Amino acid sequence: MIPFLDLKLINSPYETAFQEKMKSVLESGWYILGNEVKEFEANFASYCGTQYCIGVGNGLDALVLIFKGYIQLGLLQKGDEVIVSANTYIASILAILQSDLIPVLVEPKLETFNINTDLIVTNISSKTKAILVVHLYGKLAEMDSINEIAEAHNLIVIEDAAQAHGAFFETESQKAKAKIGNAQAFSFYPGKNLGALGDGGAITTNDEALAKVLFSLRNYGSETKYYNDYVGVNSRLDELQAAFLNAKLPNLDLDNEKRRVIAKRYLSEIKNEKIILPQWDFSTSHVFHLFVIRTEKRADLQNYLLENGIQSMIHYPVPPHKQKALKQWNNLSFPITEKIHDTVLSLPISPVLTSGEVDVIISVLNKY
């Protein structure tokens, strides 16, 4: 069986480093917000090209804290609207709701899975104060257009980068035009491109005022112990998880490149009219957290793959507006989003997937 994702194999090269990190943390006697967290925050900020990194408990908390940070700064207030793609994992929506803000769902582009920038402007109202951009599956959204819209309408741009560790624009002209948003939220869930051995998350930003608030908010709203400036939460990146991430971060670019090599093979060698391949125009790095195809007979194809020894997964079977938890939206219609959620299927892709396994996957798909 070719597994969809073999986390044990992915982490096995780090076993010695992990054991050394565990020993170091144990012997330090400092288990919360210690040197490993500080080191990772510095390392990840440098890697992302930002001034600040704030380690937090998980990716959802990263998003929630960004919103709450802007509320504390007076740049957002309860009841403000946040534009977000209708085609996203529910965490993006939950973060907005948990911050007492109002999500405004916008259809994605069928070809890219990311938000349709042409529809953003038509959904802006007097209450719109931010855009939550989701770089779904590891493909960067159209940040140049999004930033232009945000500047024209004085909107905050927040990036859900939970699936986009290491994604970047290829040329300096693209970087200058696109720029990054005001703040980025990352998840280090074990299956991510940069995955911990448990939950973990981080926020990156160049906004000093926001960073200062976030460092307090994640720690009970306290900058100085027992003195609380805000109604904060307990959401701190675990010292041991930070240690593991410090061991893995230096290999992230190499791991992402291995994913791209596999993706290029899939894109060039899968030849089957029943399968719609994802779009990649090579203008961005695309880190292929997931390689997502579309097919009209998804259940049939997934069963066929399993019968031929290949695991696959569906990301995601039910769109947010059709979830029971969000029943107030169940009557809404987003045809493109619904089509995506009804037809997508994720193929195995990871740094440990062998060339031989890729051969088998391509061969099996071409015979379908």
C-alpha positions in Angstrom: 0.0 0.0 0.0 1.3 3.5 -0.9 0.2 5.6 2.0 -1.3 9.0 1.5 1.2 10.5 4.0 3.8 8.5 6.1 4.6 10.8 9.0 6.8 8.2 10.7 9.0 8.0 7.6 9.1 11.8 7.3 10.2 12.2 10.9 12.6 9.2 11.1 15.7 11.1 9.8 15.3 13.5 12.8 15.2 10.8 15.5 18.7 11.5 16.8 18.1 15.3 16.7 14.8 15.0 18.4 16.2 12.9 21.2 19.0 15.5 21.7 16.5 18.3 21.7 14.3 16.4 24.3 17.3 15.9 26.5 18.3 19.6 26.2 14.8 20.8 27.0 14.5 18.4 30.0 17.9 19.5 31.4 17.2 23.2 30.9 14.4 23.1 33.5 12.5 25.7 31.5 9.5 24.3 29.7 7.3 27.2 28.7 8.5 30.1 26.5 12.1 29.1 26.8 15.1 29.4 24.6 13.8 26.9 21.9 10.7 29.0 21.4 12.8 32.2 21.2 15.2 30.6 18.8 12.4 29.3 16.6 10.7 32.6 16.5 13.9 34.3 15.4 14.6 31.5 12.8 11.1 31.5 11.3 10.9 35.2 11.2 14.2 35.3 9.3 13.0 32.4 7.0 9.8 34.3 6.2 11.5 37.7 5.8 9.5 39.3 8.5 10.6 41.3 11.6 8.5 39.3 14.1 7.3 35.8 14.7 5.0 35.0 17.6 4.8 31.3 18.5 1.3 30.2 19.5 -0.6 27.0 20.3 -2.0 26.1 16.8 -3.0 27.5 13.5 -6.6 28.4 14.5 -5.3 30.4 17.5 -2.9 32.2 15.2 -5.8 33.5 13.1 -8.0 34.3 16.1 -5.2 36.2 17.8 -4.4 38.3 14.7 -8.0 39.4 14.6 -8.1 40.1 18.4 -4.8 41.9 18.1 -6.3 44.3 15.6 -9.4 44.7 17.7 -7.1 45.8 20.7 -5.4 48.2 18.4 -8.7 49.7 17.4 -8.3 48.8 13.7 -11.1 46.3 13.9 -14.2 46.2 16.0 -16.9 43.6 16.7 -19.3 43.4 13.8 -16.8 44.3 11.1 -16.9 42.3 7.9 -14.0 40.1 6.7 -14.0 38.9 3.1 -12.8 35.2 2.8 -12.9 32.5 0.2 -16.0 30.2 0.4 -13.6 27.4 -0.5 -11.5 26.9 2.6 -11.1 24.7 5.6 -13.6 25.7 8.3 -10.8 27.0 10.6 -10.6 30.1 8.5 -14.3 30.8 9.1 -14.2 29.8 12.7 -11.4 32.3 13.4 -13.5 35.2 12.1 -16.6 34.1 14.0 -14.7 33.5 17.3 -13.4 37.1 17.0 -17.0 38.4 16.8 -16.5 39.5 13.2 -18.7 38.7 10.2 -17.4 36.4 7.4 -18.4 37.4 3.9 -17.9 34.4 1.6 -16.6 34.9 -1.9 -16.3 32.2 -4.6 -12.9 30.9 -5.7 -11.6 30.4 -9.2 -12.3 26.8 -10.3 -8.8 26.6 -11.8 -6.7 27.7 -8.9 -9.0 26.9 -5.9 -8.1 30.3 -4.4 -10.3 33.4 -4.0 -11.6 35.1 -7.2 -10.1 38.6 -6.9 -12.6 39.9 -9.4 -15.4 39.2 -6.9 -13.8 40.8 -3.9 -14.7 44.4 -4.9 -18.3 43.5 -5.5 -18.5 42.1 -1.9 -17.0 45.2 -0.2 -19.4 47.1 1.9 -19.1 50.0 4.4 -18.5 47.4 7.1 -15.7 45.6 5.3 -12.4 46.1 7.1 -10.3 43.1 6.2 -9.6 40.4 3.7 -8.5 36.9 4.9 -6.5 35.4 2.1 -6.2 31.6 2.2 -3.2 30.1 0.2 -5.1 26.8 -0.3 -3.1 23.6 -0.8 0.2 25.6 -0.9 -0.5 27.8 -3.9 -0.2 31.5 -3.3 -3.3 33.6 -4.0 -3.1 36.6 -6.3 -1.5 38.9 -3.7 -0.8 41.7 -6.2 -4.4 42.2 -7.0 -5.5 41.6 -3.4 -3.1 44.2 -2.1 -4.2 46.7 -4.7 -7.8 46.3 -3.7 -6.9 46.5 0.0 -4.9 49.7 -0.5 -7.8 51.3 -2.5 -10.3 50.5 0.2 -8.1 50.8 3.3 -8.5 47.1 4.2 -6.2 44.9 6.4 -4.8 41.9 4.6 -4.4 38.8 6.8 -3.0 35.6 5.3 -4.0 32.1 6.3 -0.7 30.4 5.4 -1.4 27.2 7.2 -0.7 25.2 4.1 1.9 27.5 2.5 5.1 27.2 4.5 7.9 28.4 2.2 5.7 29.5 -0.8 7.1 32.7 -2.4 7.1 34.7 -5.6 9.8 33.8 -8.0 11.0 37.2 -9.2 11.9 40.4 -7.5 9.4 42.3 -9.7 6.7 39.9 -8.5 7.7 40.4 -4.9 7.7 44.1 -5.3 4.2 44.1 -6.9 2.6 41.4 -4.7 4.1 42.1 -1.2 2.9 40.2 1.8 -0.1 41.0 3.9 -0.2 42.7 7.2 0.1 39.4 9.1 0.4 35.7 8.4 -0.9 32.7 10.3 0.8 29.4 10.2 0.0 25.9 11.5 2.6 23.3 12.4 0.1 20.4 12.6 2.1 17.2 12.0 1.0 16.8 8.4 2.0 20.3 7.3 5.1 20.9 5.1 6.8 22.0 8.4 5.1 19.8 10.9 5.7 19.4 14.6 5.0 16.2 16.6 1.8 17.8 18.0 -0.1 21.0 17.7 1.7 24.3 17.1 1.3 27.6 15.3 2.9 31.0 14.6 2.1 34.5 13.5 4.5 36.5 11.4 4.3 40.3 10.8 6.3 43.4 10.2 3.9 45.4 12.4 5.6 46.3 15.6 2.5 47.4 17.4 0.6 44.3 16.4 3.5 42.0 17.5 3.7 43.7 20.9 0.0 43.1 21.5 0.2 39.5 20.3 3.1 38.6 22.5 0.9 39.6 25.4 -2.4 38.2 24.2 -1.0 34.7 23.8 0.2 34.7 27.4 -3.0 35.7 29.3 -2.7 39.3 28.1 0.5 39.7 30.2 3.8 41.2 29.3 5.1 41.3 32.8 4.1 38.3 35.0 1.0 38.8 37.1 0.3 42.2 35.4 -2.4 41.8 32.7 -2.9 44.5 30.0 -5.5 42.6 28.0 -8.1 39.9 28.3 -5.7 37.3 26.8 -5.6 33.6 26.3 -3.2 30.8 27.0 -1.9 29.9 23.5 1.9 29.5 23.6 4.0 27.4 21.2 5.2 24.4 23.3 8.9 24.5 24.1 9.4 20.9 23.0 7.5 21.4 19.7 9.6 24.5 19.1 12.7 22.4 19.6 11.5 19.8 17.0 10.6 22.6 14.6 14.1 24.1 15.0 15.5 20.7 13.9 13.3 20.5 10.8 13.2 24.1 9.6 16.7 24.0 7.8 15.4 21.2 5.5 12.0 22.9 4.6 13.2 24.3 1.2 14.7 21.0 0.2 11.5 19.1 1.2 9.3 21.6 -0.7 11.5 21.1 -3.8 11.0 17.4 -3.5 7.2 18.0 -3.5 7.5 20.2 -6.6 9.5 17.5 -8.5 6.7 15.1 -7.8 4.1 17.6 -8.8 5.8 18.3 -12.1 5.8 14.6 -12.9 2.1 14.4 -12.1 1.3 17.4 -14.2 3.3 16.2 -17.2 2.8 12.4 -17.1 -0.8 12.0 -15.9 -2.8 11.7 -19.2 -6.4 10.8 -18.6 -9.4 12.8 -19.8 -11.4 11.7 -16.7 -8.9 13.6 -14.5 -8.6 17.4 -14.3 -5.1 18.4 -13.1 -4.5 21.5 -10.9 -3.2 24.7 -12.5 0.4 25.8 -11.9 1.7 28.6 -14.0 5.2 28.4 -12.4 5.1 32.1 -11.5 5.1 31.2 -7.9 6.9 28.5 -6.0 3.8 26.5 -5.0 4.8 24.2 -2.2 2.2 21.6 -2.9 1.1 20.8 0.6 -1.5 18.9 -1.3 -1.8 17.8 -4.9 -5.5 18.0 -5.7 -7.1 16.7 -8.8 -10.8 16.9 -9.8 -12.9 14.1 -11.2 -16.7 13.7 -11.7 -16.7 10.1 -10.4 -14.7 10.7 -7.3 -15.9 7.8 -5.2 -15.3 5.4 -8.1 -11.7 6.8 -8.7 -10.9 6.7 -5.0 -12.1 3.1 -4.7 -10.1 2.2 -7.8 -6.9 3.7 -6.4 -7.4 1.8 -3.1 -7.9 -1.5 -4.9 -4.6 -0.8 -6.6 -2.8 -0.1 -3.4 -2.9 3.7 -3.3 -4.4 5.8 -0.5 -6.0 9.1 -1.3 -7.9 11.7 0.7 -10.7 14.3 0.1 -9.8 17.9 1.1 -12.6 18.7 1.8 -15.9 16.8 1.3 -18.2 19.5 2.8 -17.8 23.3 2.2 -18.1 25.6 5.3 -21.5 27.0 4.3 -23.0 23.5 4.2 -21.7 22.4 7.6 -24.1 21.7 10.4 -22.1 24.0 12.7 -22.9 26.9 10.3 -26.6 26.0 9.7 -27.4 29.7 9.3 -25.7 29.5 6.0 -27.0 26.2 4.8 -29.4 27.8 2.4 -26.7 29.8 0.6 -25.5 28.8 -2.8 -21.9 28.9 -4.0 -21.9 26.7 -7.1 -18.2 26.8 -7.8 -17.3 26.1 -4.2 -19.7 23.2 -4.1 -18.4 21.8 -7.4 -14.9 21.9 -6.0 -15.9 20.1 -2.8 -17.8 17.5 -4.8 -15.0 16.6 -7.2 -11.6 17.1 -5.5 -9.3 14.2 -4.6 -5.8 14.5 -3.1 -3.0 12.3 -4.3 0.0 11.2 -2.2 2.7 13.8 -2.3 5.5 14.2 0.3 9.3 14.4 0.6 9.5 10.6 1.2 7.4 9.5 -1.7 9.8 7.5 -3.9 10.2 7.8 -7.7 9.0 4.2 -8.0 5.9 5.0 -6.0 5.2 8.0 -8.3 5.6 5.7 -11.3 3.0 3.4 -9.9 0.5 6.2 -9.1 0.9 7.7 -12.6 0.5 4.3 -14.3 -2.6 3.4 -12.3 -4.2 6.8 -12.9 -3.5 6.6 -16.6 -5.2 3.2 -16.8 -8.4 4.4 -15.1 
